[in-house]
Amino acid sequence: MNLSIVIPLLNEQESLPELHSWIVKVMTANNYSYEILFIDDGSTDDSWQTICDISAKDSNVKGIRFMKNYGKSQALHAGFAKAQGDVIITMDADLQDSPDEIPELFDMITNGGYELVSGWKKKRYDHVVTKNLPSKLFNWAARKTSGVQLNDFNCGLKAYKNIVIKNIEVSGEMHRYIPVLAKNAGFKKIGEKTVIHQARKYGESKFGISRFINGFLDLITIWFLSRYGKRPMHLFGAAGVLMFIIGFLATGFIITLKLIKLYSGFETILVTDNPLFYIALTSMMIGTQLFLAGFLGEIILRTKNNEERYKISDSVN
C-alpha cells in the first residue's frame, strides 16, 4: 500500500465529507493505493456517524473512536499503530490542510531520500497577535533547543516513512515535536515543504493561546528527555554527588576550625550556632535526595510497563 492518511479530529462533522471527497480525488488522479484513517478524539457532534457513513461507501476508509477526548497526541498514536502504508501522511480535518500537497510530500519521501517531511505554512490566515506571533516565538525556541531546523513544528501536515512512525512514541502533548522525537530516535533526513494554509471553512478552532504555554512546557520536557531520558543518573546523580561533596567539605571545614580553636585555647561556639553548619547539612541532604532521584529513575526505566493510554469504544475496518 502506498499511503496511509491519518486524520485526528474533534467535532468536525461538517468538513469530513468534503475532505474525504478531496482526498479520493487526489488519490485517484495519482493512482495511489491508500487507506484513510479517521481518529475521532471523543467528538460530541455527529462526527463518528459521518465517518461510519463514509466508510460504508468507501472500503478504503477506516475509523477509530475514543470514549472521550484524550488529545491529538493519543489520536496520532492510535493512527500510527494501525497505519499500514509505506508512507504516512498526517493532516488536520478542518480543511486548512490541502490534500493537493500529498503527491509532492509522497515524492519527497519515496524519491527525495527524506524520512520525514514537515509542512510549513509560510502564509497563514490566523490572527497575527494571538497565533502568528506566539507561533514564531515558539518555533524559534524549538529550533534553538532541539537543533531541528524547521520553521513550523506545529503544522499538522507531515509525511513519514512507515519505519519512522513505528519507532517513535507520541505521548502527552508531544505531537508538536514529532520531528524532534524522530531525530532522537536516529532519523536524520528531516525536510520541510512550504504548504498552502487555508482559512477555516466550518466550525471553530479547538486551540487557544494556552497551547503555546503548554508547548513551551513540553519543549522543556522533551529537551530533558532527549538528553537525560535514558540516563537520569547522569544528571541527578552528578548533581547529587556535587551537592553532597560541597556539604561534606563544609562540614569538614567547620569541624577542623572548631578543633584548631579548642587546641589553641581560643573562645569557640557550638557547631550548631555556626550558620555554615546548616548550609552544609542542607547541601548534604539535597545531594542525597538528588542521587536517590537519579537511582530511582534508572530503576523505573528498567522496570516500567506500558500504561493505558486511551480507551477505544468503536472502530470501522
C-alpha positions in Angstrom: 0.0 0.0 0.0 1.4 3.4 -1.0 -0.3 5.7 1.5 -1.9 5.8 4.9 -3.6 9.1 5.6 -4.0 9.6 9.4 -6.6 12.3 10.4 -7.2 13.1 14.0 -10.4 15.1 14.6 -12.7 16.6 17.2 -16.2 17.8 16.3 -15.6 18.2 12.5 -18.7 16.6 11.1 -19.3 19.3 8.5 -15.8 19.2 7.0 -15.4 15.4 6.8 -17.4 14.6 3.6 -15.7 17.4 1.7 -12.3 16.4 3.0 -12.9 12.7 2.1 -14.0 13.6 -1.5 -11.0 15.8 -1.9 -8.6 13.1 -0.8 -10.2 10.5 -3.0 -9.9 12.8 -6.0 -6.1 13.3 -5.4 -5.6 9.5 -4.8 -7.4 8.6 -7.9 -5.6 11.2 -10.1 -2.3 9.8 -8.9 -3.3 6.1 -9.0 -2.2 5.6 -5.3 -3.2 2.6 -3.3 -4.3 4.0 0.0 -6.2 4.0 3.3 -7.8 6.8 5.2 -7.8 6.6 9.0 -10.1 8.9 10.8 -9.5 9.1 14.6 -12.4 10.6 16.4 -11.0 12.0 19.6 -14.2 12.0 21.6 -16.3 14.2 19.4 -19.7 15.3 20.9 -21.3 16.0 17.5 -22.1 13.5 14.7 -18.5 13.1 13.5 -18.4 9.4 14.3 -21.7 8.7 12.4 -20.4 10.7 9.5 -17.2 8.5 9.5 -19.3 5.4 9.6 -21.4 6.6 6.7 -18.3 7.4 4.6 -16.8 4.0 5.5 -19.9 2.2 4.4 -19.5 3.7 0.9 -15.7 3.6 0.7 -13.8 0.5 1.8 -10.5 2.5 2.0 -11.9 4.4 4.9 -11.3 3.2 8.5 -12.1 4.8 11.8 -11.2 4.7 15.4 -13.4 6.3 18.1 -12.1 7.2 21.6 -14.5 7.0 24.5 -13.6 10.6 25.5 -11.2 13.4 24.4 -7.6 12.2 25.0 -5.8 14.7 22.9 -4.2 14.9 19.5 -1.0 13.0 20.5 -3.1 10.0 21.6 -5.1 10.1 18.4 -1.9 10.1 16.3 -0.5 7.3 18.4 -3.6 5.1 17.7 -3.5 6.0 14.0 0.2 5.2 13.7 -0.3 1.9 15.3 -2.9 0.9 12.7 -1.3 2.5 9.6 0.0 0.1 7.0 1.1 2.3 4.2 4.7 2.7 3.0 4.3 6.5 3.5 2.1 8.0 6.2 0.5 11.4 5.8 -0.9 13.3 8.8 -3.3 16.2 8.3 -6.0 18.1 10.2 -9.7 17.5 9.5 -10.7 21.2 9.3 -9.8 21.7 5.6 -7.0 24.0 6.5 -4.5 21.4 5.2 -4.8 20.8 1.4 -4.8 17.2 0.1 -3.3 18.6 -3.1 0.0 18.8 -1.2 0.1 15.0 -0.8 1.7 14.0 -4.1 4.7 16.3 -3.6 5.1 15.1 0.0 4.9 11.5 -1.1 7.6 12.1 -3.8 9.9 13.8 -1.3 9.7 10.6 0.9 9.9 8.0 -1.9 12.3 9.7 -4.3 13.8 12.6 -2.4 15.5 10.5 0.3 13.7 12.1 3.2 12.5 10.1 6.2 10.2 12.8 7.4 8.9 16.0 5.7 7.1 18.7 7.7 4.8 21.2 6.2 5.5 24.9 6.6 2.5 27.3 6.5 4.5 30.3 5.4 1.5 32.4 4.7 -1.1 32.0 7.4 -4.7 33.1 7.8 -4.6 33.2 11.6 -4.9 36.2 13.9 -1.5 37.9 14.0 -1.4 38.7 17.7 -3.0 35.6 19.2 -1.5 33.0 16.9 1.1 34.1 14.4 3.5 36.0 16.8 3.4 33.3 19.6 3.9 30.7 16.9 7.0 32.4 15.6 8.4 32.6 19.1 7.5 29.0 19.8 9.2 27.8 16.6 12.3 29.8 17.3 12.7 28.3 20.8 12.0 24.8 19.4 14.8 25.2 16.8 17.3 26.5 19.3 16.5 23.8 21.8 16.2 20.8 19.6 18.6 21.6 16.8 16.0 20.6 14.2 15.8 23.4 11.7 12.1 23.6 10.9 10.0 26.8 10.6 6.7 25.3 11.6 6.8 22.5 14.1 3.1 22.6 14.8 1.9 22.1 11.2 -0.4 19.1 11.1 0.5 18.2 7.5 3.5 15.9 7.6 4.8 12.9 5.7 6.7 10.0 7.2 8.3 6.7 6.2 6.5 3.9 7.8 9.6 2.9 9.8 9.6 6.4 11.4 6.1 6.2 12.9 6.7 2.7 14.1 9.8 3.7 16.1 8.7 6.8 17.9 6.5 7.2 21.0 4.0 10.1 20.8 2.7 10.7 24.3 1.3 13.6 26.4 1.2 16.6 24.1 4.3 15.7 22.1 2.6 15.8 18.7 4.2 19.2 18.2 7.6 17.7 18.5 7.4 14.6 16.3 10.3 15.7 14.2 12.4 16.1 17.4 11.3 12.6 18.6 12.3 11.2 15.2 15.7 12.9 15.4 16.2 11.4 18.9 15.2 8.0 17.6 18.0 8.2 15.0 16.3 9.6 11.9 18.3 12.4 10.4 16.8 13.0 7.0 14.2 15.5 8.0 13.0 18.0 5.4 10.4 20.8 5.1 8.0 21.9 2.4 6.1 25.1 2.1 2.4 24.3 2.0 -0.9 26.2 1.5 -2.7 27.3 4.6 -6.5 27.7 4.0 -8.9 29.6 6.1 -11.1 27.5 8.3 -14.4 26.8 6.5 -16.5 25.2 9.2 -16.7 25.3 13.0 -14.2 27.0 15.3 -10.6 26.4 16.2 -10.0 23.9 19.0 -6.8 25.6 20.1 -6.3 28.7 22.2 -3.4 30.7 23.5 -2.9 28.1 26.2 -1.5 25.7 23.7 1.7 27.8 23.3 2.2 27.8 27.1 1.8 24.1 27.1 4.0 23.9 24.1 6.9 25.6 25.9 6.5 23.4 28.9 6.5 20.3 26.6 9.6 21.8 24.9 11.4 21.8 28.3 10.3 18.2 28.9 11.4 16.9 25.5 14.8 18.7 25.9 15.3 16.9 29.2 14.1 13.6 27.9 16.3 13.8 24.8 19.4 14.5 26.9 18.8 12.5 30.1 15.6 10.5 29.5 17.6 7.2 29.2 20.3 8.1 31.7 18.7 10.2 34.6 21.5 9.2 36.9 23.9 11.3 34.7 22.0 14.4 35.7 20.6 13.8 39.1 23.4 11.6 40.3 26.1 14.0 39.2 24.3 17.0 40.8 23.6 14.9 43.9 27.3 13.9 44.3 28.4 17.5 43.7 26.0 18.9 46.4 27.0 16.2 48.8 30.7 16.9 48.4 30.1 20.6 48.9 28.2 19.9 52.2 30.8 17.3 53.2 33.7 19.7 52.7 31.9 22.5 54.5 31.3 20.1 57.4 34.9 19.2 57.5 35.9 22.9 57.5 33.6 23.6 60.5 34.9 20.7 62.5 38.6 21.4 61.6 38.1 25.1 62.6 36.5 24.0 65.9 39.3 21.7 66.8 42.0 24.3 65.9 40.3 26.9 68.2 40.0 24.4 71.0 43.6 23.3 70.7 44.8 26.9 70.6 42.7 27.9 73.6 40.6 30.4 71.7 37.0 31.0 72.5 34.7 28.9 70.4 31.0 28.5 69.7 28.8 25.4 69.3 28.8 23.9 65.9 25.1 24.3 65.7 25.5 28.0 66.2 27.5 28.3 63.1 25.3 29.3 60.1 27.6 27.4 57.8 26.6 24.2 59.6 23.0 24.4 58.3 24.2 25.2 54.8 26.4 22.1 54.8 23.6 20.0 56.3 21.2 21.2 53.7 23.6 20.6 50.9 24.2 17.0 52.0 20.5 16.3 52.3 19.7 17.8 48.9 22.7 15.9 47.4 21.4 12.6 48.9 17.9 13.2 47.5 19.1 14.1 44.0 21.2 10.9 44.0 18.3 8.8 45.1 16.1 10.5 42.4 18.5 9.5 39.7 18.8 6.0 41.1 15.0 5.6 41.2 14.8 7.0 37.7 17.2 4.3 36.5 15.1 1.6 38.2 11.9 2.8 36.8 13.3 2.9 33.2 14.3 -0.7 33.6 11.0 -2.0 35.0 8.3 0.3 33.5 5.4 -1.3 31.7 3.2 0.4 29.0 0.5 2.2 30.7 -3.1 2.5 29.5 -3.1 5.5 27.1 -6.7 5.6 25.9 -9.9 3.6 25.6 -11.5 2.9 22.2 -15.2 2.4 22.2 -15.7 1.5 18.5 -13.8 1.1 15.2 -14.5 0.7 11.5 -12.4 -1.6 9.3 
